[in-house]
Amino acid sequence: MGDGVSAGTELLTAPEVFTRKKHTKKSDVYSLALSFIQLITDVEPSENIIEYQQLLTSEFHQTNYSQSTKDIVDKMLCGEENRISAKEVFIKVDLQLQQLQSNVQQNETNFQLKQETGSEDEKRIGLYSQQPQQDSVKKLLKDEKYLEVVCTAILVIVCLLFFKK
């Protein structure tokens, strides 16, 4: 990997490997993005490599993942000269995880402030009106973000394995 030697499945191979017959670390980033997409979509492999890669990308953009996750993957799949490095992938994923944690903490803080500042009636009403909202935030994070966080963590682990020096 990164030494000019090609390995792995052709369906997930970066275009520059076919045109120049040279394999680089950025080729691995491209393949890693396609592997990530392949894991979360139900796209059946195809004989036509270009068609398959385009279908994978299209299916990924139809998912409920955040735009920032889609942006990271897009930057992993762009032309080699503009493609982000594995290190940049780590930085972007780390920033996204920090933002998610910050959002969860902010939601919990807002809920606590509303409970502490209201009158007894407002607190009683607030408990009933805010609890479903808090539950829905937790459910949203659990249902929609959980898979995203897990896949992102897997992506980071795979990157560590592929790109360690």
Buried (B, 14 or more C-beta within 10 A) or exposed (E): BEEEEBEBEEBBBBBBBEEEEEBBBBBBBBBBBBBBBBEBBEBEEBEEBEEBBEBBBEBBEEBEBBEBBBEBBBBBBBEBEEBBBBEBBBEBBEEBBEEBEEEBEEBEEBBEEBEEEBEEEEBEEBEEEBEEBBEEBEEEBEEEBEBBBEBBEEBBEBBEEBBEE
